[in-house]
Amino acid sequence: VYETAENVLQSAMACDVATVSSYCHENVLTDIGLNAISPEYAETMIYENMGIEKVNLSEKSQQAVSDFCFYYSDKIIQDYTLGEVTVEDTMATVIATVTTHNFDSLSSDTFQADLDAMMENYQEEHMDELISINLNEGNEAMMNKVFDDLMPDIMAAMKKSYDSSTPE
């Protein structure tokens, strides 16, 4: 039992979702938040939270998101310790204390202030272009332009916020 818990947590630290999944029922990854170790999960969350489609961004911006997601996933589990093992009938339990960063650290006040300043500066510098795109192509096209141009900077700000957060 102890060895199994050790294998699961080592695999989680290595972002090996396939191995972690092999030890769990399908819903367990989501129920205990281990799906967050997947760079693909982090990427999906970024695009969903920003309300944009990956295909609407340039290769450079997509790469910035991808690079951040691998960085994020690689560092999500900082450490773990395994404690008491109990066995009752056919059920075994291992108490594990896991030190992690979490996705919520990316919504800090500092990150939000950086993002707001970035957006405000960008809008001031590109106002005429953004108005033209909005009038001719619509709001979605305008937002795609904004996010495409800013995505590398947004990902850098997210990395800064992530690195400055304290693991729990």
Buried (B, 14 or more C-beta within 10 A) or exposed (E): EEEEBBBBBBBBBBBBBEBBBEBBEEEBBEEEEBBBBBBEBBBBBBBEEBEBEEEBBEEEBBBBBBBBBBBBBEBBBEEBEBEEEEEEEEEEEBEBEBEBBEBEBBEBEEBEEBBEEBBEEBEEEBEEEBEEBBEEEEEBBBBBBBBBBBBBBBBBBBBBBBEEBEBE
